[in-house]
Amino acid sequence: MKVCQPLRFSSTRFSTRFQLLPSPVEVRSRRKVTVKVYYQEPGLGSKWNLVEKRVELKRSGWHTFMLTDAVRLVFEKGDRRQNLDVRCEGCEAEGVMPVLLNHNDESHRPFLVVQARQADNTHRIRKRGLECDGSSNLCCRQQFYIDFRLIGWNDWIIAPSGYFGNYCEGNCPAYMAGVPGSASSFHTAVVNQYRMRGMSPGSMNSCCIPTKLSTMSMLYFDDEYNIVKRDVPNMIVEECGCA
């Protein structure tokens, strides 16, 4: 893994798959192995232990190792590249094979999920549209964090663990919905010009809806337990307007 920009790390997880091999000895309910993940300095032979975990395997599957503190420490030292060395003690004796490289099946290769943001965010571009701050009841974007654990989706979504999906709320008076910049479409702006002049049917009203949504990258297991990376459209509400 190589990083060129200054980042702040919030979470780092390393996942690898373990395959249970047919055992010539009596069948065990669980097979126990010790997995160690080392950091190896580039160009040097020295390495140090990042994490050690006792893994109990009942069936083939994925296991995750948290490396947040270790990765943060390495990059604070000024290193921009990390080489990880994975060792499994007892795997051969227990009939367990770590799937470290498989050119025929890319979905079973180990992967590292890093959640980070740029350290310098002073030059952020402000988004258009009203943000809900409690000072007005007009149509605005309300920040809302969606935690996949709370809805039981964390068993198949690998990353992210959650995100700010946001939603729209507030009133859409005719004068606001009649302005092209605040309306969801030019059609809405035209129709609400009729409303402001009292020339529209009484049942014609405007509501606050998303006018701009953005894509979010997700890493998840499909129905066959393969790892899939997909850019899912229309996941994040960026701006709200009246329709």
N, C-alpha and C positions, 0 to 999 in steps of 0.2 A: 504494500500500500504506500502510495506517494502523495504527499500534500504540499502544495506550493503557496497557498494563501494562509494568513494567520486565522486560526479558527478557535472557537470555544466548543469543547466537547461536552455533550450532555449525556450521551449513552453510547457504548460500544459493545457489541455482542458478536462473538464468534460461534458459528454453528457448524457441526460436522455430523455426518451420518455414520452409524455403526450397523454393520450387517452381521447377523447371527449365522454362523456356518453349521452344517450338520455335525453333531457331536458324536464321536464314537463311544464315549462313555455314557453313563446313565443320564437321562434327561433331567436337567435342573430347572426349578421354577424361575430362578434368576441367575444371571451370570454377572459377577462383580469384577470390574477392572478399574485401574487408576489412570486417569488421563492428565498429562502435564503439557501445558503450552508455554514454550520458551520464547523470549525475544533474543534474536541473534543480531549483534551489531554488524552493519554492513562492512564488508572487507576484513572483518576480524573474526577470530575463532571463538571469542568469548561470548557467552550467553547467560541469561539469568531467567529464573522461573517467574512467569507472570501469574499463572494460576494453576492450582492442582485440585482435581475434583474426582471423588469416588463415584463411579457410575454403575448403577444396577440396571441390567438389561433383561427385560422379559420378552422382548421382540425387537426386530430390526426397527430402527427409527432415528430421529434427529435428537441431538443434545446440544445445549447452548451453554456457553461460558462467558461470564461478564468480564470485560477487559477495560472498563471505563477508566478507572484510576491509573492503571498501568499505561494505557495509551496516552492519557493526558500528561503523565510524567515524562514519557519519552519525547513528546513534542515540545514540552517546556524546556527540555535540554537542548533543543535546537535541531534535533534530527528530523528529517523530512521523509524518511523511508523506513519501513518496518518489515523485517523478515521474521515470520513466525515458524517455529519448529514444534510440531505436535508429536508427542510420544505417548504410547499406550502400554502400560505395564500390566501384564497378565492377559493380554488379548489373545496371544497364541495359545496359551494353556486353556483358556476358557472358550476357544472357538469363536472369537469375535474379530471381525475385520473392519478397521476404520476405512471408510471410503474417502480417500484423499485425492484421487485423480482417476477420472473415467472419461476418456475421450468419446466413448460411444453413448454416454448418457450425461449430458451437461447438467441436468436438473438435480443430480445427486452429488455435485461437487461441493466442497466446503465453501462458506461465504462469510464475509464480515460486514455487519450492518453498523454504520457510524452515523449518529445523529449529531449534527454540529451546525453552527452558524458563524458567520464572519465576525471577527472580533471588533472590527471598526464598522459601526453602522451609522455613523454621523451623516453620511451622504445619502440616506434613504430618500427615495422619491415618494412623496405623499400621494395617496390614492385619491381619485376623484370620488364625489358622492359624500353624503352625510354619514357620520359615525354617530351611533347612539351614545349620548353621554348624560342623559337624564334631564337635560335643559330644555328639551323640546319634545313634542309628541308627533312631529312630522315623520314621514317615511325615512327610515335610516337603516344602516347595517349594524346589527348587534353581534358582537363577538360571542362565539359559542364553541367550547371545546368538546369534541366527541371522543370519548374514551372507549375503545373497542372492548375492553375488559368488562365494562358495565353492561354491555349488550350481548356478551358471550361470544364475540367474534374473535377473541384473541387466540382461540385454539386453531384457527386456520390462517389468520393474517399475521405474518411475521413482522413486517415493518410497514409503516410506523405503528407504534402502539396507540396512537391517537393523533388528532389534528384539529385545527380551528376550521370547522366547516362553516360557521356563522349562519345567520338567517336574517330575514327582513321583517321589520315591524313598524307600525306607525300609521298615521292618517295621511290621506291623499286628497286634500281640498282641491277644488277645481282650479284655483289659481296656480297651484304647484304642478298638477298633472297637465296643465296647459302649456307649460314651458318645455320646449324640445330637450333641453339639457337634463331636466328632471323626469321626463316621461320615458317610458320603456321603448316607445317607438314614435315616429312622426304621426302615425295614425292616432295614437292616444292623445298627442298634443292637439291635433285638429278636433277630435271629438270633444275634448274638454273645453275648447274654445266655445263650442255650442253650450256646454253646461254653464259656463260663466255668464253667458248671455240669456240663460233661461229658456233655451230653445231645444233642449234634449228631453227625451222621455224620462219620467220620474224614476224609473227603475235603473237608469244608467248611472253607475257609480264606479269609482276607481279604487284599486287596492294596491298595496305595497308588495312588490315582487322583486326577485333577483333580475338584474339587467346585464350583469356580467359575471360569468363563472369561469374558474380556471381548472386546469388539470393537475392531478396529483399522482406521483409515482407510488406504486404499492408492490410489495413482495409478499406472496402468499402461496399456500399449498392448493393445488387443484384437486379434483375428485380422485385422482390416482396417486396422490401424495407427491407429485412432482412440484418443484419450486418454479413459480412463474413470476416474472417481473413485468408489470404492465403500467402504462400511463393511462389512468382512468379519467375520462373527461367529465366536466361539470360536477366536480367534487367540492369546490370551495367557492362560496359566495364572496365576490370581490366588491360589487357595487349593487345598490338597490335603487329602484325608481317606481314610478306610478304607472299603472296600466288600466 
